[in-house]
Amino acid sequence: MLNRIKNLRAKEWFILTLLMLIITDLIIILNLPLLRDIIPFLFFTIVPGFLIITILKLNKIEFLKKAILSIGLSVSVLLGVGLLLNSFYPLLSKPLALIPVLLSLNITTIILTYFAYQRNENDIDTCSIFNFNFKMGDKLLSPILFPVLFPFMAVLGTYLMNTSVNNVIILLMLFLIPPYLVVVAYLKDRIHPITYPIALFMIGIGLILMHSLTSFNILGRDVHQEFYVFQLTLSNFHWNINDFYNPYNACLSISILPTIYYVLTNMNPDYIFKLLFALLGSILPLMVFTVAKKYLDIKYAFFASLLFVFQVFFINIVGAVRQEVAIIFFFLAVMVLFDTFGTTKFESSWTKKILFLILVFSMIISHYTTSYVAFVILVPILLLPFLKNLYNKRKFTTKNFDVLIIYLVFIILWFFLYAKVQFLAGTEVIQSTVAATVAATGSGNGTLDFVNGREGTVLSVLGIGIKNIPNLIAVIVNDLIFATIGIGLITMLVKYRRVLKGKTKNLYQEIRLLDSKLVLGSFLSFSLLAMFLLLPSVSFFYGSDRLFFQLLIFTVPIFIIGAIKIAQIMNKVIKKPDFKVALILILIISLFICNTHLQYEFTGIPFSPEYDKIGIPRGELYIYNGELATAEWIENYHYDDIRTYSDAVGFTRLYITDPEFKFVGINFNNKTINGYIYMGNANVNEGKLYDSIDTQVKVQKYSYFFNNKSRIYDAKYGQIWL
């Protein structure tokens, strides 16, 4: 079958594409069960982008790069078509309804197919489209097949946890991942190269699904407001920023994009976020792998990418969908800018420049903060030819200026004309940061100001606010990772100077010659991370874990350099064995254990929202249907002139049922509450109140809140007091 497809002529190939479009349309129109849930998603998330690649004559690039570029460009097409359709309002009263969306996507696909055929009529090589090497030879098949188990175990394991609180399968999946990595490292000479991307994808999607499918409702912090934005757009089949004048509503990744996926698939809206966006997020490690592979041997690129996969923010990626989509575009833009395919350099390739501009514009309309960080990194890299020429030859060059000008025009048009609220939000962050910095430097309160002015993740990295032994273990492991990256950066900068002076060609045998783009990108990344440590209040507006996550595309190769340098030092003391792979595995597996909270499990402290029945994270994130039923009851039967109060996590349950419902958090400094008290599962069944998102106290401590009040609603997972 595959051989037959590989031998198709250009005309047959593009007829097949149109036939697949017709089949997809029929599945949608006939609303075929199961098939409609997945086929339209797959077709419109792969095919349009693939056609663009074909039009640009990039058929011969590596299959993995082609696949992830196809997905990224297809999502760009969906956003672009959605934004264009939306602009026809009120001429179209419901521009994002099924008929206009499906008709527009059909026209777009047919046009792209026509141009792809015209551009490749005489020289298409279908074999180059499927240019992956799957000849096994003496390589082992089992390492390729084994990780396929992880997504299935995640789905079955979360189902058992949701229905019967049985965590055996989830824990088994987590316990199998470290030994699998050890086996892959040990069998390095028997491993087929295709094993590495397959393993990254399967481990990644397994970890994401483990989190996203926990609870039958969406879970996270930002995601509830993101879901509200989606529901606003979906209710009218039209996006209007004035319906909810908020930076979230200006992110098309959580308004127009999920609405298009909904009308195409007719999937439960919750599972657009929990499943479809989980599948999208699972390609992120492959992008990191692609960039890392340019600089590292494939085995080390695999290990470097695992540093990304084992981040908490990656595991919880569907809790911040707008950033997930924006980072997909950012990573792809970096991949294009770093010349990871083709022989023509970015500076002289119109193809790469077009791709780059499509991707950065898609990033800008997806998420504002990701775009701000990207701008700080990408603009200096784009200016490198100008700076190099000015420094070395004292000559002025305009290379990349065309891209820079269009990039700036995109930013001005979007943030000043369409999404001014996002620009104002960024301005407020800068103003608050400057004010906080001035106040901190002039107050003279020392450590107290330092602690109060920074987000908890930053403080924990510095060893402040450690609560228990598992927390201390996590801090030590993460600090070792940061230290390794720091050592790698210093090593790279020192050795890169020797490379420039012609004293050496390679940093290490395992590492190819690093270029100035990676050196500058990693240096700027480290500088931004340092700013988060030094400047008060910045990390409150944009979590340091999010920034670190976004910058890993530049820093994962530096982590490997640091680990090799440390191993070299160790080998000077102990000649054998070679510590390189062992040290990297120890660091990576330790990070995996900490960020899946297994060290808490080993010490008997419940801390995982995925596989623990109780605990602070579980109580915050896992939402029972009974809690929503309680929230719906108070929404329907409350008196308008009486406020409703909840603890620090109860608001998410109230927000899901009605985002416009007026409710407030309990002020724990008061002695009385004059209004309704909403109680969720953790309050009723565990006897705990959240006085902050990260801390619980016993309900008895604040028993005076309930004096002279009665239960007016009582159910298994919720209560209402008045």
C-alpha positions in Angstrom: 0.0 0.0 0.0 2.7 2.4 1.0 4.7 1.5 -2.1 1.7 2.2 -4.3 1.3 5.7 -2.6 5.0 6.4 -3.1 4.7 5.7 -6.8 1.7 8.1 -7.4 2.2 10.7 -10.1 1.5 14.4 -9.3 -2.0 14.4 -10.8 -3.0 11.2 -8.9 -1.5 12.6 -5.7 -3.5 15.7 -5.7 -6.7 14.0 -6.7 -6.1 11.8 -3.7 -5.9 14.9 -1.5 -9.2 16.2 -2.9 -10.8 12.8 -2.3 -9.7 12.9 1.3 -11.3 16.3 1.6 -14.6 15.0 0.2 -14.5 12.0 2.6 -13.9 14.5 5.5 -16.8 16.6 4.4 -19.1 13.6 4.3 -18.1 12.6 7.8 -18.9 16.0 9.0 -22.2 16.4 7.2 -23.4 12.9 8.1 -22.1 13.4 11.6 -20.7 9.9 11.8 -20.0 8.9 15.4 -16.3 8.6 16.5 -15.1 9.4 13.0 -16.2 13.0 13.2 -14.4 13.4 16.5 -11.0 12.8 15.0 -10.9 12.7 11.2 -11.7 16.5 10.6 -9.3 17.4 13.3 -6.5 15.4 11.7 -7.2 16.4 8.1 -7.4 20.2 8.7 -4.5 20.1 11.2 -2.2 18.4 8.8 -3.2 18.7 5.1 -3.3 22.5 4.5 0.1 23.0 6.0 1.5 20.1 4.0 0.2 21.7 0.8 1.9 25.0 1.7 5.2 23.1 2.1 4.6 21.5 -1.3 3.9 24.9 -2.8 7.2 26.1 -1.3 9.0 23.1 -2.8 10.2 21.8 0.6 9.2 18.1 -0.2 12.8 16.9 0.3 13.3 18.1 3.9 13.4 15.5 6.6 10.1 13.8 7.3 9.9 14.8 10.9 10.5 18.5 10.1 8.0 18.3 7.3 5.4 16.7 9.7 5.7 19.3 12.5 5.8 22.2 10.0 2.7 20.8 8.3 0.8 20.9 11.7 2.0 24.4 12.6 1.2 25.9 9.2 -2.2 24.1 9.2 -3.1 25.7 12.6 -2.0 29.0 11.0 -4.4 28.5 8.2 -7.2 27.7 10.6 -6.5 30.9 12.6 -6.2 33.0 9.4 -9.4 31.6 7.8 -11.2 32.1 11.1 -10.0 35.7 11.5 -10.9 36.5 7.9 -14.4 35.0 8.2 -15.0 36.8 11.5 -14.3 40.1 9.7 -17.4 39.6 7.5 -19.7 40.2 10.6 -22.4 41.5 10.4 -22.7 40.6 6.8 -22.5 37.0 8.1 -24.5 36.9 11.4 -22.6 33.8 12.5 -19.3 33.8 10.6 -17.8 30.9 12.6 -20.8 28.5 12.2 -20.3 25.2 10.5 -21.4 26.2 6.9 -19.1 29.2 6.5 -16.2 27.5 8.2 -16.4 24.3 6.2 -17.0 26.1 2.9 -14.1 28.4 3.5 -11.7 25.6 4.5 -12.8 23.6 1.4 -12.1 26.6 -0.9 -8.7 27.2 0.9 -7.8 23.5 0.5 -8.8 23.4 -3.1 -6.8 26.5 -3.9 -3.7 25.2 -2.1 -4.1 21.9 -3.9 -4.2 23.6 -7.2 -1.1 25.7 -6.6 0.7 22.7 -5.2 -0.1 20.8 -8.4 1.0 23.7 -10.6 4.3 24.1 -8.8 5.0 20.4 -8.8 3.3 19.0 -11.9 6.5 17.9 -13.6 9.0 17.4 -10.9 7.1 15.9 -7.9 8.9 13.0 -6.3 6.3 11.3 -4.2 9.0 9.2 -2.5 10.5 12.3 -1.1 7.2 13.1 0.7 7.6 9.9 2.7 11.3 10.2 3.1 11.7 8.4 6.4 14.1 5.4 6.8 12.3 2.5 8.4 14.7 -0.2 7.3 15.5 -2.0 10.6 18.6 -4.1 9.6 20.1 -5.3 12.8 18.3 -2.6 14.9 15.8 -3.5 17.6 12.1 -3.1 17.0 11.0 -3.4 20.7 12.3 0.0 21.8 10.1 1.6 19.1 7.0 -0.4 20.0 7.3 -0.2 23.8 6.6 3.5 24.4 3.3 3.2 22.4 2.0 1.7 25.7 2.3 5.0 27.5 -0.6 6.9 26.0 -2.9 3.9 26.4 -1.9 3.5 30.0 -2.5 7.2 30.6 -6.0 7.0 29.1 -7.0 3.8 31.0 -5.2 4.9 34.2 -7.0 8.3 34.4 -10.3 6.6 33.6 -9.8 4.2 36.6 -8.8 7.1 38.8 -11.9 9.1 37.8 -14.3 6.2 38.3 -12.8 4.1 41.1 -9.8 6.0 42.5 -7.5 3.2 41.4 -4.0 4.6 40.6 -2.1 1.4 39.8 -1.9 1.9 36.0 -0.8 5.5 36.2 1.9 4.6 38.7 3.0 1.7 36.6 3.3 4.0 33.6 5.4 6.4 35.6 7.6 3.6 37.0 8.2 2.2 33.5 9.5 5.4 31.9 12.9 5.7 33.8 14.0 2.0 33.1 13.0 2.5 29.5 15.3 5.5 29.2 18.1 3.5 30.8 17.6 0.6 28.3 17.6 3.1 25.3 20.8 4.6 26.6 22.4 1.2 27.2 21.4 -0.2 23.7 22.6 2.9 21.9 24.2 0.9 19.1 21.1 -1.2 18.5 18.6 1.7 18.5 17.1 2.8 15.2 17.2 6.6 14.8 13.4 6.7 14.5 13.1 5.4 18.0 14.1 8.8 19.5 11.3 11.0 18.1 8.7 8.2 18.6 9.7 7.8 22.2 9.6 11.5 22.8 6.1 11.8 21.3 4.7 8.8 23.2 6.2 9.8 26.5 5.1 13.4 26.0 1.5 12.6 25.0 1.3 10.0 27.8 2.3 12.6 30.5 0.0 15.3 29.0 -3.0 12.9 28.8 -2.3 11.7 32.4 -2.9 15.3 33.5 -5.5 16.6 31.0 -7.9 13.6 31.4 -7.8 13.8 35.2 -11.4 14.7 36.1 -14.2 14.8 33.6 -14.1 18.6 33.7 -11.3 21.0 32.6 -8.6 21.5 35.2 -6.0 24.2 35.8 -5.8 27.8 36.8 -5.7 30.0 33.6 -7.7 27.5 31.6 -11.1 28.4 33.3 -10.9 31.9 32.0 -9.6 30.6 28.6 -12.6 28.3 28.4 -14.9 31.2 29.2 -13.5 33.2 26.2 -14.1 30.1 24.0 -17.7 29.8 25.3 -18.3 33.5 24.5 -17.2 33.0 20.9 -19.0 29.7 20.6 -22.3 31.1 21.9 -22.4 33.7 19.1 -20.2 31.9 16.5 -18.5 35.2 16.3 -15.5 36.7 18.1 -15.9 40.2 19.4 -13.2 41.6 21.7 -15.7 44.0 23.2 -17.9 41.2 24.6 -15.2 40.7 27.2 -12.5 43.5 27.0 -9.7 41.5 28.5 -6.2 40.3 27.2 -7.5 36.7 27.2 -10.2 37.5 24.7 -7.7 39.0 22.3 -5.9 35.6 22.0 -7.4 33.9 18.9 -5.9 30.6 20.1 -8.6 30.3 22.8 -11.5 32.0 21.0 -11.5 31.4 17.2 -9.3 28.2 17.1 -11.3 26.0 19.5 -14.5 27.3 18.0 -13.4 26.1 14.5 -12.4 22.7 16.0 -15.8 22.5 17.7 -17.8 23.1 14.6 -15.7 20.7 12.6 -15.7 17.8 15.2 -18.9 18.5 17.2 -16.8 17.3 20.2 -17.7 18.0 23.8 -16.3 21.6 24.4 -14.4 20.4 27.5 -12.6 17.8 25.4 -11.6 20.3 22.7 -9.3 21.5 25.5 -8.6 18.2 27.3 -7.9 16.1 24.2 -7.4 18.0 21.0 -5.1 20.6 22.5 -3.3 17.8 24.3 -2.6 16.2 20.9 -1.3 19.5 19.6 0.9 20.1 22.6 2.5 16.7 22.2 4.5 17.9 19.1 6.4 20.5 21.1 9.2 18.0 22.2 9.7 17.1 18.5 10.4 20.7 17.7 13.0 20.9 20.6 14.5 17.6 19.3 14.8 19.0 15.8 16.6 22.1 16.9 18.8 20.2 19.4 19.7 17.7 16.7 21.4 20.4 14.6 24.0 20.8 17.4 24.1 17.5 19.2 24.5 13.8 18.3 21.0 12.3 18.0 21.3 10.4 21.3 22.2 13.6 23.2 19.5 15.5 21.4 17.0 12.9 22.7 18.3 13.4 26.3 18.2 17.2 25.8 14.6 17.1 24.7 13.6 15.0 27.7 14.6 18.0 29.9 11.8 19.8 28.1 9.3 16.9 28.4 9.8 16.5 32.1 8.9 20.1 32.9 5.8 20.5 35.1 4.5 23.2 32.7 4.7 20.7 29.8 2.8 18.0 31.7 0.2 20.7 32.6 0.2 22.3 29.1 -3.5 22.2 28.6 -3.9 24.4 31.6 -2.6 27.3 29.5 -3.8 26.7 26.0 -3.1 30.2 24.7 0.6 29.9 25.6 0.7 26.3 24.2 -0.4 27.4 20.8 1.9 30.5 20.8 4.9 28.4 21.8 4.2 25.9 18.9 4.6 28.9 16.5 7.6 30.3 18.4 9.5 27.0 18.4 8.7 26.6 14.7 9.9 30.1 14.0 13.2 29.3 15.8 13.5 26.1 13.8 13.2 28.1 10.6 15.5 30.9 11.7 18.2 28.4 12.8 18.4 26.9 9.3 17.4 23.4 10.4 16.6 22.4 6.8 18.0 23.1 3.4 21.3 24.5 2.4 20.4 28.1 1.7 20.9 30.4 4.7 17.9 32.1 6.2 19.3 35.6 5.2 19.1 34.7 1.5 16.1 32.3 1.4 12.7 33.9 0.6 11.1 30.6 1.4 12.3 30.6 5.0 11.5 34.2 5.4 7.9 33.6 4.3 7.6 30.7 6.7 9.1 32.7 9.5 6.7 35.6 9.0 3.6 33.3 8.9 4.7 31.7 12.1 5.5 34.9 14.1 2.2 36.5 13.0 0.4 33.3 14.2 2.2 33.6 17.5 1.3 37.3 17.9 -2.4 36.6 17.5 -2.2 33.6 19.8 -0.7 35.0 23.0 0.7 38.4 23.9 3.3 37.6 26.6 4.9 34.8 24.6 5.2 37.3 21.7 6.9 39.9 24.0 9.5 37.3 25.1 9.9 36.1 21.5 10.5 39.7 20.3 13.3 40.2 22.9 15.0 37.1 21.6 14.3 37.0 17.9 15.1 40.6 17.0 18.7 40.5 18.2 19.2 37.2 16.3 17.7 38.7 13.2 20.1 41.6 13.6 23.2 39.3 13.8 24.3 39.7 10.1 24.1 43.5 10.5 26.0 43.5 13.8 28.7 41.0 12.5 29.3 43.0 9.3 29.4 46.3 11.3 31.9 44.8 13.8 34.1 42.8 11.4 34.1 44.9 8.2 32.8 48.2 9.4 30.2 48.0 6.7 26.5 48.5 6.8 24.2 45.6 5.6 20.5 45.4 5.4 20.2 41.6 5.6 17.0 40.5 7.4 15.8 44.2 7.5 12.9 43.2 5.3 11.8 40.6 7.8 12.3 42.9 10.7 10.2 45.7 9.1 7.3 43.3 8.3 7.6 41.7 11.8 7.3 45.2 13.4 4.3 46.0 11.2 2.6 42.9 12.3 3.1 43.9 16.0 1.9 47.4 15.4 -1.2 46.4 13.5 -2.2 43.8 16.0 -1.4 45.3 19.4 -2.5 48.9 18.4 -5.4 48.3 16.2 -6.9 44.9 17.1 -5.7 44.0 20.6 -4.8 47.3 22.3 -5.9 45.7 25.6 -2.9 43.4 25.4 -0.5 46.3 24.8 -1.9 48.1 27.8 -1.5 44.9 29.9 2.2 44.8 28.9 2.6 48.5 29.7 1.1 48.0 33.1 3.6 45.2 33.8 6.6 47.4 32.9 5.2 50.3 35.0 4.6 48.0 38.0 8.0 46.4 37.7 9.8 49.8 37.6 7.7 51.0 40.6 8.4 47.9 42.6 12.1 48.0 41.8 12.4 51.6 42.9 10.4 50.8 46.1 12.6 47.8 46.9 15.8 49.7 46.4 14.7 52.6 48.5 12.9 50.9 51.4 15.9 49.2 53.0 13.9 46.3 54.3 16.3 43.8 52.9 15.2 40.1 52.9 11.6 40.9 53.6 11.3 43.0 50.5 13.1 40.3 48.5 10.7 37.6 49.6 7.5 39.7 49.3 8.5 40.9 45.8 8.9 37.6 44.1 6.8 34.7 42.9 6.9 31.4 44.8 8.7 29.5 42.1 11.6 32.0 42.2 11.8 31.8 46.0 11.8 28.0 46.0 14.7 27.9 43.5 16.6 30.1 46.0 15.7 27.7 48.9 13.2 30.1 50.5 9.9 28.7 51.8 10.8 25.0 51.7 8.0 23.1 53.4 9.1 19.4 53.7 11.7 16.9 52.6 10.1 16.1 49.2 10.0 19.8 48.5 13.7 20.1 49.5 14.5 17.3 47.1 12.7 19.0 44.2 14.5 22.3 44.9 17.9 20.5 45.0 17.2 18.7 41.7 16.0 21.8 39.9 18.9 23.9 41.2 21.3 21.2 39.9 19.6 21.5 36.5 20.0 25.3 36.5 23.6 25.0 37.7 24.3 22.5 34.9 22.9 24.9 32.3 24.9 27.8 33.9 28.1 25.7 33.6 27.2 24.8 30.0 26.7 28.5 29.2 30.1 29.5 30.6 31.8 26.6 28.9 30.2 27.4 25.6 31.1 31.1 25.7 34.8 30.3 26.6 35.1 27.6 24.0 33.2 29.6 21.3 35.9 32.3 21.7 38.5 29.7 20.9 36.4 28.6 17.9 36.3 32.2 16.6 40.0 32.5 17.0 40.5 29.2 15.0 42.1 27.4 18.0 39.5 24.6 17.9 36.8 23.3 15.6 34.4 21.5 17.9 33.4 22.1 21.5 33.2 18.3 22.2 33.1 15.2 20.1 29.4 14.8 20.9 28.6 18.4 19.9 28.7 19.9 16.5 30.0 23.3 15.9 27.7 25.8 17.6 26.7 28.9 15.6 26.3 32.5 16.7 22.5 32.2 16.7 22.4 29.6 19.4 25.1 31.4 21.4 23.2 34.6 21.3 19.9 33.0 21.9 21.1 31.1 25.0 22.9 34.1 26.4 19.7 36.3 26.0 17.7 33.4 27.6 19.9 33.3 30.6 19.8 37.1 30.9 16.0 37.1 30.9 16.0 34.3 33.6 18.4 36.4 35.7 16.1 39.4 35.3 13.3 37.4 36.8 15.5 36.7 39.9 16.7 40.2 40.3 13.7 42.4 39.5 10.8 42.4 42.0 7.3 41.6 40.9 8.1 40.5 37.3 7.6 36.9 38.1 4.1 37.6 39.5 2.9 38.9 36.1 4.5 36.1 34.1 5.6 32.9 36.0 9.3 32.0 35.9 8.3 28.4 35.1 6.6 29.7 31.9 9.6 31.8 30.9 12.0 28.9 31.5 9.7 26.6 29.5 9.7 28.9 26.5 13.4 29.5 26.6 14.3 25.8 26.7 14.5 25.7 22.9 17.8 27.6 23.4 19.0 26.1 26.6 18.6 22.3 26.3 21.8 22.0 24.2 23.6 24.1 26.8 22.4 21.7 29.5 24.2 18.8 27.6 27.4 20.9 27.3 27.3 21.6 31.0 26.7 17.9 31.8 29.6 16.9 29.6 31.9 19.5 31.2 31.0 18.2 34.7 31.5 14.6 33.6 35.0 15.6 32.2 35.9 17.0 35.6 34.7 13.8 37.3 36.6 11.6 34.9 39.8 13.4 35.9 39.4 12.1 39.4 37.9 8.7 38.4 39.1 7.5 35.0 36.5 4.9 34.3 33.6 4.7 33.6 32.7 7.6 31.4 30.2 9.6 33.4 28.6 11.6 30.6 25.6 9.5 29.8 25.2 8.3 33.4 25.2 11.9 34.7 22.7 13.1 32.2 20.4 10.1 33.0 20.6 10.8 36.7 19.7 14.4 36.3 16.9 13.8 33.8 15.4 10.9 35.8 15.6 12.9 39.0 13.8 15.7 37.3 11.1 13.3 36.1 10.6 11.9 39.6 10.3 15.3 41.1 8.0 16.8 38.5 5.7 13.8 38.6 5.7 14.1 42.4 6.9 10.6 42.9 9.2 11.7 45.7 6.1 12.7 47.7 4.6 9.3 47.0 7.7 7.6 48.3 7.4 9.5 51.6 3.7 9.0 52.0 2.6 12.7 51.3 -0.3 13.0 48.8 0.8 15.7 46.3 -0.3 14.6 42.9 -3.5 15.8 41.3 -3.3 12.8 38.9 -2.9 9.7 41.1 -3.6 10.8 44.7 -7.1 10.7 46.2 -6.5 13.7 48.5 -3.9 16.4 48.8 -3.5 20.1 48.1 -3.1 19.9 44.3 -5.8 17.2 44.0 -8.3 19.3 46.0 -7.6 22.4 43.9 -7.5 20.9 40.4 -9.9 17.9 40.4 -13.4 19.1 40.0 -16.3 16.8 40.8 -19.6 17.0 39.0 -21.2 17.3 42.4 -19.3 20.5 43.1 -20.6 22.0 39.9 -24.1 20.9 40.8 -23.7 22.8 44.1 -22.4 25.9 42.2 -25.4 25.7 39.8 -27.8 25.5 42.7 -26.5 28.7 44.4 -26.4 30.4 41.0 -30.1 29.6 40.4 -31.5 30.2 43.9 -29.4 33.0 45.5 -30.7 36.4 46.4 -29.1 39.1 44.2 -28.3 41.4 47.2 -26.4 38.7 49.1 -22.8 37.9 48.2 -21.5 34.4 47.8 -18.1 33.5 49.4 -15.7 30.7 48.8 -12.2 29.7 49.8 -9.2 30.2 47.5 -10.1 27.4 45.1 -13.9 27.3 45.3 -14.1 30.2 42.9 -13.1 27.9 40.0 -16.3 25.8 40.5 -18.4 28.9 40.6 -16.7 30.4 37.6 -17.3 27.3 35.5 -21.0 27.4 36.0 -21.3 31.2 35.4 -18.3 33.4 34.9 -20.5 36.5 35.4 -21.8 35.3 38.7 -20.8 37.6 41.5 -18.7 35.8 44.1 -15.7 36.8 46.3 -13.0 35.0 48.2 -13.2 34.6 52.0 -11.2 37.2 53.9 -9.6 35.0 56.6 -8.7 38.0 58.7 -12.4 38.7 59.4 -14.4 36.9 62.1 -17.8 36.8 60.2 -19.1 36.2 56.7 -22.2 38.2 55.7 -23.4 36.1 52.9 -23.6 32.6 51.4 -20.6 30.2 51.9 -19.9 27.8 49.1 -18.2 24.5 50.2 -16.7 22.1 47.8 -15.4 18.5 48.1 -12.2 19.3 50.0 -14.2 21.5 52.5 -17.0 19.0 53.0 -15.2 15.5 52.8 -11.7 16.4 53.9 -12.5 19.1 56.4 -10.0 21.5 54.8 -10.2 25.1 53.6 -7.8 26.7 51.2 -6.6 30.0 52.7 -4.4 30.3 49.6 -4.1 28.2 46.4 -1.1 26.3 47.9 -2.1 25.9 51.5 -4.9 24.2 53.4 -6.1 24.7 57.0 -8.7 22.7 59.0 -12.2 24.0 58.7 -12.4 23.9 62.6 -9.8 26.7 62.7 -12.4 29.0 61.2 -15.5 27.4 62.7 -16.8 30.9 63.8 -17.6 31.6 60.2 -20.5 29.2 60.5 -21.9 30.6 63.7 -25.6 31.5 63.4 -25.6 29.9 59.9 -27.4 26.9 58.6 -26.9 24.5 55.7 -29.4 25.4 53.0 -28.0 22.9 50.5 -26.2 19.6 51.4 -24.9 17.0 48.9 -22.1 14.5 48.8 -19.6 16.9 47.2 -20.9 20.3 48.2 -22.7 22.5 50.7 -24.2 26.0 50.9 -24.4 27.8 54.2 -26.4 31.0 55.0 
